[in-house]
Amino acid sequence: MSRVINFSSGPATLSETVLRQAAADMLDWRGSGMSVMEMSHRGPEFTEILAGTGSLIRSLLGVPDNYAVLLLQGGAIAENAIVPMNLIGRTGQADYVLSGVWSKKSMKEASRYGQVKLAASSKDSGFLSMPAQTDWRLSAHASYVHMCSNETIGGVECRWSPDTGSVPLVADMSSNIMSAPLDVSRYGLIYAGAQKNMGPSGVTLVIVRRDLLGHALAATPSAFNYQLQDEQSSMYNTPPTYAIYIMGLVLKHIQEQGGLPAMQVHNQAKADLLYDFLDHSTVFSNRVAREDRSRMNVTFFLKDESLNAAFLQGAEKEGMVQLRGHRSAGGMRASIYNAMSLASVQRLRDYMHRFEKANS
Ligand SMILES: *Cc1c(COP(=O)(O)O)cnc(C)c1O
């Protein structure tokens, strides 16, 4: 068996510990005589799996009791609509902070459900930074303020906790949730697809403060009504059972490694390795404002872009795949989520070093 070093931005690499456990459980989960895929979502086995995954989310993130933890279908792009459908009805307005492709998409989608206002944007810097808190123009009447905590495509991360006063803060954390400790109480709502840091695609985590519920627009699909889903423990419709099971294995593995404080140290070490190299390189560069550089998605460019193909081919020869940047951004991107080892990032850095020597 030969596994590549997979720098995909998502769905992304999973730890071998998790994949081996899933393989061992495939035909018969804990003597049930069934694969998790074959279980009734209302049976005792899956009820245990769902509760286990939910309590790992609560304990790893320290989710306060007044927050609902929902595991839904649809992904983060669906949440771009589902969030306003559930929350914008409080006042009819919402503020959006733009830091790149994903937050722009969120704002555009929300505009179909209410009045959305641009609160801050780093467009003028080419979305190479996070808009500073002092530049956020918030309206007191907004139902919520939306931001993206990590712009997966641009490689821009908000590394501080914004203060939005009494207006609830909503964050798309798809690509950096579970990468470091988080103070959930500072947020009204957090959403994240699982396929970057928590498991396979197909399951979406929503953490929402319960006092914000009860204002869903009439047209909200019942399966996407947070209040209904909270009342029915994410079982109003059939939840993505197998994805929830794998998510549980991923979170258990994170817990065994020391939880989110350990992930933070691990992720910082990997990011430092690449950014330090990039900052001293004669052939590569990173363009993101230093303090806003993502620890999850390291974007970089070859100063001579005619070398792009050679760089990617050479990497593939050494078993390193998915380093091409997003089609809208160009250049390169190394996604180095929790499951990416330090040794693999060292392999990439060493390859870049050799490539630099050969091409300078
Ligand atoms: C990957 C990603 C999405 C898209 O998720 P889907 O599963 O395609 O809906 C949205 N937001 C961010 C920040 C992402 O990284």
Ligand as a Chemical Component Dictionary entry (heavy atoms), coordinates in Angstrom:
data_LIG
# 
_chem_comp.id                   LIG 
_chem_comp.type                 NON-POLYMER 
_chem_comp.pdbx_formal_charge   0 
_chem_comp.three_letter_code    LIG 
# 
loop_
_chem_comp_atom.comp_id 
_chem_comp_atom.atom_id 
_chem_comp_atom.alt_atom_id 
_chem_comp_atom.type_symbol 
_chem_comp_atom.charge 
_chem_comp_atom.model_Cartn_x 
_chem_comp_atom.model_Cartn_y 
_chem_comp_atom.model_Cartn_z 
_chem_comp_atom.pdbx_ordinal 
LIG C1 C1 C 0 -14.958 24.316 1.811  1  
LIG C2 C2 C 0 -15.621 25.544 2.284  2  
LIG C3 C3 C 0 -16.964 25.836 1.995  3  
LIG C4 C4 C 0 -17.786 24.972 1.069  4  
LIG O1 O1 O 0 -18.336 23.893 1.653  5  
LIG P1 P1 P 0 -19.356 22.946 0.860  6  
LIG O2 O2 O 0 -19.205 21.660 1.595  7  
LIG O3 O3 O 0 -18.921 22.859 -0.569 8  
LIG O4 O4 O 0 -20.711 23.506 1.000  9  
LIG C5 C5 C 0 -17.514 26.982 2.531  10 
LIG N1 N1 N 0 -16.797 27.808 3.312  11 
LIG C6 C6 C 0 -15.494 27.570 3.591  12 
LIG C7 C7 C 0 -14.746 28.522 4.453  13 
LIG C8 C8 C 0 -14.877 26.432 3.090  14 
LIG O5 O5 O 0 -13.584 26.195 3.358  15 
# 
loop_
_chem_comp_bond.comp_id 
_chem_comp_bond.atom_id_1 
_chem_comp_bond.atom_id_2 
_chem_comp_bond.value_order 
_chem_comp_bond.pdbx_ordinal 
LIG C1 C2 SING 1  
LIG C2 C3 SING 2  
LIG C2 C8 DOUB 3  
LIG C3 C4 SING 4  
LIG C3 C5 DOUB 5  
LIG C4 O1 SING 6  
LIG O1 P1 SING 7  
LIG P1 O2 DOUB 8  
LIG P1 O3 SING 9  
LIG P1 O4 SING 10 
LIG C5 N1 SING 11 
LIG N1 C6 DOUB 12 
LIG C6 C7 SING 13 
LIG C6 C8 SING 14 
LIG C8 O5 SING 15 
# 
